[in-house]
Amino acid sequence: ASDYTWFPADVAVDDEVLSEVGVRKKGFIGSMSWVRPSLKVDSDRFVEDQEYLSNTEHFTLNNNNQAPSRLHTCLSYEVFRKAGVPAPLCAHATVDVNGIPLGVYSNVQPIKKQFLRDNFGNDDGDLYEGTVSDFHEDWLVTFEVKTDDSTLAPLEELSDVLANAETDPNFIANLEQVLDVDGFITEWAVETLIGHWDGYAGNRNNYYVYHDPSDGLLKVIPWGADAAFERPEEQPFVAMSALTMRLWNNPEGRARYLTESQRILDDVWDEVWLLDEI
């Protein structure tokens, strides 16, 4: 039911101290560490309705194990947001545990109800986390259902459309009945541009999916972007997942992807701004 155990702790953020806050390790494979773990902080895990600054219950502190510069995560989410993709807010934080300084972490907005309200205007849809997961009938069980009383039914609908992609003359139209295709293509194009090889498009990993009740469509949300901005010659072409491969092999899907990639290069990719951010 849970990969890691929650422990009570006192947490100080700047000058505000919270008692009996829940803290646990987080991460999978690349971010695991005995010495400098990534951490989740939940202010009301043990004390009901306890919040930081009266509006924040959750912190996600990433150790950037795969990004020694500590820059990749926040820079990646900035590019996603500038391109129009719902992506977490991100800043840096210095972290001490039991008086031991662990250095600079990325303080990433968790994908929870506040994020959903900020980006979709609601928080009552189905939310799923993908960790080595894909929209294929054999892989659907690997999704972690993050919301109570949710089922895999919306993901199963997408899986069924993808299964018939090669023989369905109305593939794109049917896909648009279950998925925000334009939004996904933008997310995919940014993944490729920044070399986020460990995301959905390149590795079927590190992403969330939200079934938005406002329009009934699935929305893909990027996550775990600490391995982006690496040497481009070391990165494969980012179309390794079921959805990206079906779209790339469809003439309309490929054309829309290339058009959106050019828009992002023209309107979003600003090297002066990127260098200023760094």
Disulfide bonds with the S-S distance in Angstrom:
Cys74-Cys90 2.00
